[in-house]
């Protein structure tokens, strides 16, 4: 498994856990106004995963260095793979777990 795919999986699973946590804490249902601050948790998590992933890819590179373009490409690949996995989960979330959330 490539490093970018591994970190995309880590990001997607973490985002799913955060989404379920916000659902079970009531921040998507009863306490939706009080849980507005909880929207920053996935952002901070994503930034942390991107930093760890780009460092891991840099350590695998010959000479342990990356150009700016290689770093951006790594982040884009992670975002793409995590977006696909997150989209699949979003369908499950809004179809079976919390279908009244869009209302």
Buried (B, 14 or more C-beta within 10 A) or exposed (E): EEBBEBBBBBBBBBBBEBBBEBBEBEBBBEEEEEBEEBEEBBEEBBEEBBEEBBEBBBEEEEEEEBEEEBBEBBBEBBBEBBBEBBEEBBEEBEEEEBEEEEE
